[in-house]
Amino acid sequence: VQLQASGGGLVQAGGSLRLSCAASGRTYGIYAVAWFRQAPGKEREFVVSMSWSGRNPYYADSVKGRFTISRDNAENTAYLQMNSLKPEDTAVYYCAARNNVGRTYHWWGQGTLVTVSS
């Protein structure tokens, strides 16, 4: 499975961005998809996950109510709609996917930078 993340950019606080995560290859093996982020000087942190079927989204408290994960089944693409962005959301965002064995995310995209200015 290959993941291609895109959609990052520079936005003012309070603005919105939508990130995309296009999956290719043996996508039938994907059980769940997630977004993680890593801010400068900080460890990578979990943002949100969802089953590949589009069910059971689970959000980190820091983004709950502002971010929404979704999936376009026809295009094998997952999205992260980010609204009401804050400067503390500035990070490199990574999409990741896993199969149904364990909870380790096996496949990772290359990351896309989101910068929120105050």
One Martini backbone bead per residue (centre of mass of N, CA, C, O) as a GRO file, in nm:
protein
  118
    1VAL     BB    1   0.096   0.037   0.023
    2GLN     BB    2   0.020   0.369  -0.085
    3LEU     BB    3   0.077   0.707   0.036
    4GLN     BB    4  -0.073   1.037  -0.045
    5ALA     BB    5  -0.009   1.348   0.070
    6SER     BB    6  -0.218   1.651   0.080
    7GLY     BB    7  -0.296   2.021   0.131
    8GLY     BB    8  -0.104   2.193   0.239
    9GLY     BB    9  -0.031   2.510   0.423
   10LEU     BB   10  -0.114   2.851   0.446
   11VAL     BB   11  -0.288   2.986   0.735
   12GLN     BB   12  -0.508   3.146   0.913
   13ALA     BB   13  -0.650   3.197   1.181
   14GLY     BB   14  -0.969   3.031   1.137
   15GLY     BB   15  -0.919   2.856   0.915
   16SER     BB   16  -0.897   2.632   0.625
   17LEU     BB   17  -0.837   2.277   0.552
   18ARG     BB   18  -0.765   2.008   0.310
   19LEU     BB   19  -0.676   1.683   0.336
   20SER     BB   20  -0.506   1.423   0.156
   21CYS     BB   21  -0.533   1.047   0.108
   22ALA     BB   22  -0.385   0.845  -0.123
   23ALA     BB   23  -0.455   0.519  -0.221
   24SER     BB   24  -0.244   0.238  -0.318
   25GLY     BB   25  -0.270  -0.076  -0.428
   26ARG     BB   26  -0.348  -0.292  -0.157
   27THR     BB   27  -0.635  -0.171  -0.032
   28TYR     BB   28  -0.781  -0.431   0.080
   29GLY     BB   29  -0.583  -0.424   0.347
   30ILE     BB   30  -0.739  -0.200   0.467
   31TYR     BB   31  -0.881  -0.102   0.792
   32ALA     BB   32  -0.726   0.173   0.867
   33VAL     BB   33  -0.721   0.531   0.924
   34ALA     BB   34  -0.482   0.807   0.976
   35TRP     BB   35  -0.382   1.094   1.169
   36PHE     BB   36  -0.083   1.273   1.205
   37ARG     BB   37   0.148   1.482   1.405
   38GLN     BB   38   0.438   1.720   1.377
   39ALA     BB   39   0.592   1.935   1.563
   40PRO     BB   40   0.826   2.140   1.636
   41GLY     BB   41   1.004   1.964   1.882
   42LYS     BB   42   0.801   1.722   1.863
   43GLU     BB   43   0.604   1.470   1.892
   44ARG     BB   44   0.417   1.251   1.765
   45GLU     BB   45   0.059   1.273   1.701
   46PHE     BB   46  -0.258   1.208   1.740
   47VAL     BB   47  -0.573   1.282   1.570
   48VAL     BB   48  -0.710   1.048   1.372
   49SER     BB   49  -0.959   0.786   1.315
   50MET     BB   50  -1.064   0.519   1.079
   51SER     BB   51  -1.234   0.326   0.908
   52TRP     BB   52  -1.230   0.232   0.577
   53SER     BB   53  -1.554   0.239   0.577
   54GLY     BB   54  -1.620   0.513   0.768
   55ARG     BB   55  -1.606   0.432   1.062
   56ASN     BB   56  -1.530   0.516   1.373
   57PRO     BB   57  -1.446   0.787   1.473
   58TYR     BB   58  -1.134   0.926   1.625
   59TYR     BB   59  -1.052   1.190   1.847
   60ALA     BB   60  -0.874   1.423   1.952
   61ASP     BB   61  -0.933   1.666   2.175
   62SER     BB   62  -0.783   1.902   2.015
   63VAL     BB   63  -0.997   1.849   1.744
   64LYS     BB   64  -1.264   1.841   1.846
   65GLY     BB   65  -1.503   2.003   1.631
   66ARG     BB   66  -1.287   2.080   1.381
   67PHE     BB   67  -1.239   1.796   1.276
   68THR     BB   68  -1.274   1.585   0.968
   69ILE     BB   69  -1.325   1.260   0.870
   70SER     BB   70  -1.296   1.099   0.544
   71ARG     BB   71  -1.434   0.913   0.250
   72ASP     BB   72  -1.361   0.807  -0.085
   73ASN     BB   73  -1.434   0.519  -0.224
   74ALA     BB   74  -1.375   0.555  -0.534
   75GLU     BB   75  -1.070   0.695  -0.462
   76ASN     BB   76  -0.911   0.604  -0.214
   77THR     BB   77  -0.978   0.858  -0.015
   78ALA     BB   78  -0.870   1.060   0.244
   79TYR     BB   79  -0.992   1.309   0.476
   80LEU     BB   80  -0.905   1.642   0.626
   81GLN     BB   81  -1.103   1.859   0.790
   82MET     BB   82  -0.998   2.196   0.876
   83ASN     BB   83  -1.113   2.398   1.133
   84SER     BB   84  -1.036   2.647   1.325
   85LEU     BB   85  -0.750   2.727   1.316
   86LYS     BB   86  -0.440   2.701   1.492
   87PRO     BB   87  -0.119   2.753   1.567
   88GLU     BB   88  -0.102   2.462   1.716
   89ASP     BB   89  -0.150   2.308   1.428
   90THR     BB   90   0.129   2.323   1.356
   91ALA     BB   91   0.243   2.082   1.108
   92VAL     BB   92   0.314   1.763   1.021
   93TYR     BB   93   0.112   1.563   0.816
   94TYR     BB   94   0.005   1.221   0.856
   95CYS     BB   95  -0.070   0.939   0.690
   96ALA     BB   96  -0.229   0.623   0.785
   97ALA     BB   97  -0.214   0.256   0.781
   98ARG     BB   98  -0.398  -0.055   0.844
   99ASN     BB   99  -0.461  -0.352   0.943
  100ASN     BB  100  -0.629  -0.626   1.132
  101VAL     BB  101  -0.341  -0.651   1.279
  102GLY     BB  102  -0.360  -0.489   1.518
  103ARG     BB  103  -0.239  -0.125   1.581
  104THR     BB  104  -0.033  -0.091   1.364
  105TYR     BB  105   0.108   0.133   1.149
  106HIS     BB  106   0.243   0.048   0.830
  107TRP     BB  107   0.145   0.295   0.660
  108TRP     BB  108   0.302   0.587   0.502
  109GLY     BB  109   0.320   0.899   0.440
  110GLN     BB  110   0.514   1.199   0.372
  111GLY     BB  111   0.376   1.455   0.428
  112THR     BB  112   0.219   1.771   0.536
  113LEU     BB  113   0.230   2.116   0.561
  114VAL     BB  114   0.107   2.309   0.839
  115THR     BB  115   0.040   2.667   0.858
  116VAL     BB  116  -0.044   2.880   1.135
  117SER     BB  117  -0.131   3.205   1.161
  118SER     BB  118  -0.179   3.490   1.389
   0.00000   0.00000   0.00000
